[in-house]
Amino acid sequence: MPNTFVYSPVLCGHVAVTPRARYLPESERRSIYIRNLVPFRKGEGLAARKPVRSAVARADDATTPRTVRADAQRNINSLLLAAASVFAKAGVDAPIRDIAQKAGVGVGTVYRHFPQRTDLIVAVFRREVDACADAASELAATCLPCDALSRWLMRYVDFIAAKRGLASALHSGDPAFDPLPAYFQARLEPALRALLATAVTAGAVRDGVDAFDLLQAVASLCTPARDGSTDHARRMVDLLVDGLRYGAKPKV
């Protein structure tokens, strides 16, 4: 007799069971359903099941490094770019199918890499933070100290503007987002501190400016315009940088 598909209220779906299992009580079928769907390590039971881990968690797990295939990494990169764009325009509750369509992949690919929506939101936020932080060293290597500082602050303005689409999630109280403020500070504050130190040494800006205070000041200037433009915030940052130049003296 062939296998029969039986609806399981526990798993909210249809699963295949053997003919013999059809006649077992529902309580006994459940373990069969679970065994059919969850891989076991040999000789161990339910306690051995490994929980689903997101792409973000796997990337952070330094004790179990894994190599991501090139095509999978391309999909992840495309998804993060698409999600950042969609979130900025439509918010983090935008349909997953919109993100998949923009990335040129199927919805199943989204969930393969990011099982939960929170995984995708966290990954997008962290990617934006990393890009902003990494821009500091790139600018320091190619621009004069004060110009590097000014350009990076403008880059930070763009980051803040893009983060508006994530604001509702970051302030939702979901514990999945609790580590993000610390990550934000750990990546961006040292980047700005290095730019400030170089500019102070060159006599381009005055000494005594705290990097965290400057991050907060610029963020406070980034009031979103109705048309989404950052022009006003950029003008305010120009004035702020002009103020930092006042009383600047090169360090001997």
N, C-alpha and C positions, 0 to 999 in steps of 0.2 A: 504494500500500500504506500503511495507517495506521501511525502510530508504535507501537512496541512497548515495554512496560515490562520492563526487564531488571534483575535484582538485581546490585548493585555491592558487592563485599566491602570496597571502599575506603570507601564512604560508608555502609555498613550499612543499605541501604534500596533501594527501587525507584525508578528514574528513567526518564523517557521518552526514547528515542533514535529517530533516524530509521531507516528501513529500511536505508539504506546503512551506517549505523554498526553495525548488528547483526553485520556480517561482518568488522569490523575486529578486530585483536588487542586483548586486554584492556588492554595498556599504552597503546594509542592511544585506547581508549574513555575512559580516565580523564580525559584533558584535555577530552573532550567533556562528560563529566558535570560537571566543574568549571565549564566555560564556561556550561553550562545553568543552574547554580545560583548562580554568583557574578557579580554585575554588574561589567563592565569599563568603564574610562574609554576613550574612543575612541582607538585607535591604540596602546594599551599592553597589556601582558600580565599574567601572574600577579603580577608585582612590584607592580602597581598596585592590587591588592585592598586594600580597607580592612578592618582587623580589626573584629570585633563590639565595640561599646562599650556598656557598661552605662549605665543611667540616672544612676548616681552619677558615673561618669567624665564623662559629657556635662555634667552640672550643674557640675562642677568646672573644665571647660575654658573658661577665660575668653577664650581667643583665638578660639573658635568658638561664640559664643552662639547659642542656638536657642530659639524660642518653643514651649512645650508647649501643645497645645490644651487647652481647659478640661475637656473630658470625660476626656482622658488624665491631666490633673493630678488630677482627682477619683479616678480609678482608682488612681493612685500613692499618694495620701493614704490611701485606703481600705486598700490593700495594706499600707502601713507600719503603720497602726493594728492591722490584723488580725494581721500577723506579730509585732508586739511582744507582743500578748496571747498568741498561740500559743507563741512562744518562751519567754515567762516561765513558762508552765505545763508545756509538754512538751519544752522544749529546742530547740536550733536544728536538730536532725535531724528535726523533725516533718514529716510528709508535706506537700508543697506543696499537694496538693488540699485539705487542712484549712484552709490559709491562704486559698486561693482561695474556698472555700465561705464562710468567715467574712466575707470582703470582698465577697461577692456578685458575683464575676467568674469567668470561666473560667480553667482552668489555663494556657491559651495566653496569656492576658493577663498572667499573672505573668511568664512567660518573655519576653514581648515587652519588658517594662520592665526585668526583672532576669534576663539570660540565664544567670547563674550564681548558685547559692545564696549564695556569698560576697558577691555584689553586694547581695543583699537583706539579709544580716546587717549589712554595713557601713552600709547606708542606714538601717536601724532604729536601730543604735547611735548614729549621728551625729544622727539626728532627736531621740533622747532627750537627748543632750548639748545640742543647740541649745535645746530646750524648757527644760531646767534652767537654762542660762546666761541665756536671755532673761527668765526669771522674776525674776532679780535686779533688773533695771532697773524692772520693773513694781512690785515690792514697794517699792523705794526711793522710787518716786513716790507711793505711797499709804499707807505706814506710817511710824511713828517709827523712827529708826535702829536701835535695839536689837531692836525687834519685827521689822523687815525682815530683820535678820541671822538671828534665831531662826527665822522662818518659812522663809527660804531654806534654812537647814540642814535643816529638816524636809523640804523639797522634795528636797533632795539625798539624804536617807535613802530617800525613795521611789524616787529614781533608782537608787541602789545596789541596793535590793531588786529592782527590775525587771531590773537587769543580771545578776542571778544566772543567769537563763536563757541569757545569752550568754557566761557565763564560760568554759565548755568550749571554745567556738570561739575566744575571744580569747586563750586560752593553748594553742592547738593547734599553734602553730609555723607556721601557714599564712602565707606572706609577704603575702597580701592584707590581713591584719589588722595588719601592722607599723606603719602610720601612725596607728593609732587612739589609742594612749596619748598621743602628742604632741598629737593633736587634742583629746583629753579635757583635757589640761593647758592648752592654748592658749585654750580656750573657758571653762573653769570657774574657773581660777585668777584671771584678771582680774576676773571677775564677783564673786567672793568678796572680792578685794582692795578693790574699790570699796565694798562694803558695810562692810567693816572700817574703812576710812578714814573713812567718814561717821560710823560709830558712835564711833570714837576721838575725832574732832573734837567730837562732841556730848557727850563725857564718859560715854558709855554703856558702853564696854568699855575695858579697859586697852590701852595702847600696846605695841608690840613683838611682836604676834602675827603669825606668818607665814601667809599664805593657804594655801600648799601644805601646811604642817604641819597646819593645821586640816582640810583636805580629807582628809588621810591619817588623822588622829585619828578623824574621824567615820566614815570607811569601816571603820576597825578596830572600831568599836563596833557595826557592823551585822551581827552574827552572826545568820545566818538561824534563825528559830524553826521548830519542827517544823510548826506550823500556818501558816507563812508570814507571821505577824503581825509588824509593825514596832513594836509598842507598847513593847517593852523598849528598843529602839534610841532611840526618841523620848524616853523617860525619861532615858536616858544623855546625850542631847544637851542636854536641859534642864539637867542638872547641869553639863555642860561650859560652857554659856552663863553659868550662874550664876558659875562660876569665872572667866570672862572679865571679869565685871563687877567683880571684886575689885581694889581699888586704882585704879579708873578715875578720871581727872580730866579735866575739860573743857580743851581746848586754847585758849589765849588768843590 
